[in-house]
Amino acid sequence: MDKEKEEESSAIHPAVAPLSYLLGTWKGEGEGGYPTINSFRYGEELHFSHPASGKPVIAYSHKTWKLDSGQPMHSESGYWRPKPDGSLEVVIAQSTGLAEVLVFSSPFLSSLVFNL
């Protein structure tokens, strides 16, 4: 996945600073498959921003689409909230109506690895 641009904010909250490398728009392409369906190519975009309010939160959105037709496939949005104890709370709402609350406990938030 390639990072398209970096958004800059002079008022990044200190709790968000270790994750500031995520800020901006990330785009990529991939191939999906499952034994019961034909494989397919898709595009993917993730966007991370830090609200101008300077609060300790990162706004997040994610969408995918079929590369051959441009047809939307999936979308979700939410917030990433670094907590004072060093954990990271991620709250996501999907377009399908599902909601997720994930909590990560790691002293290494500045080097997260995601396998999407």
N, C-alpha and C positions, 0 to 999 in steps of 0.2 A: 504494500500500500504506500502511496506517495503522498507527501504533505504538499498541498497546493500553495498555501500561504501561511504566514504567521501573523496572528493578530497581536497588536501591541496594546498594553494598557499600563499607564504609569501608576495606577492605583490597585495593583494586584494584592489581595489580602495575603498576609504572611502564611496562613494555613494552606492557601492554594499554590503558593510559590513552588513547592516540590513537584507539582503536576503541571506547571506552566508550559512544559515542553509539548503538552497535548494541544494547546490552544491553536485554533486554526481549522482548516478544512482538509481532510484526508480522503483521497480517492483511490480506488483500485478496481481490479477486475478479477473474476474467479470463475471456477467451474463447479457446478453442483451436481449431485447425483444421488440416487437411492436405488436399491435393487428393483423396485416396482415402477420406476419412471425413467424416461430418457434423460440423459445428462443434458445440462443446459449451461450457457454462459451468462454471467450476470455482472452488472456494475454495482459498486457500493460506494457510499459517501458517508463519512462521519464528520460532524461539526462540533467543536468544543469552543465555548466562549465564556468569558468572565464578565458578569454584569457590571455595568458602570457604577452600580451602587457600592461596589467594593466589598460586598458581603462574602463570607467564606464558602463559596459555592461555584461550581462550573456547570453551566447549562450544556446539555448534550442532545444531539439529534442524530439519527441513523436512518438511512433509506437504501433500498436495493431495487434494481429494475432489470428486466430481461434486456440483454445487449442487442439481440436481433430486432426487437420490436419497440423497445423503450417502455414497455408496459411495466407499471409499478408492481413490485412483489411484496415488499415488507417495509414498514416504517415504525419507528419508536422514538420517544423523546423522554427526557427526564433531567435529573440533577445528580452530580457527583459532589458529595459533601465530606471533605476531610474533617475528622473529629479531633478534639484536643488530646485524646489518648493515643493518637497515631493511626487509628483505624480509618477506613474509608467506607462511607455509606453511599450506595448507588441506588437511586429510586427511578424506576423506568415504567412508563405506560406504553403498551404496544397498540397498534392500530386494530388489533383483533379483540381488544378489550381486556387483555391480560395485564396485570400489574406485577412488578417485581421489586423486592427490597433485598439488596445484597449487601453484606458487610464483609469487608476484607480487613484482616489484621496483619499488618506487615510493617516492619521498621524500614522497608525499602521502597516506599511509594514512589521515589524518584526514578525507579528502574523497573516499572511494571512491564510484564510481557503478556501480550494478548495473542492467542491463536484463534482467529476468527474463522 
